[in-house]
Amino acid sequence: MAKNNNNRALVPEAREALNRFKMEAANEVGVNLKPGYNGDLTAREAGSIGGQMVKKMVEAYENSIK
């Protein structure tokens, strides 16, 4: 069975912007995120970063359609 890796940016040039966005979201929710591997994060911490990123993306979209 072939491995399907969906963990990649559709636009590779956007990788650095996505990393900055992730670091900003982590800072906003108070999670100490360091560059590189962050395997010591709890699921709650990782989820709060992702949740903050989604919240900001939804807000940006809502503001763009007004």
Secondary structure, DSSP 8 states (H G I E B T S, - for coil): -------S-SSGGGHHHHHHHHHHHHHHHT----SS--TT--HHHHHHHHHHHHHHHHHHHHHHT-
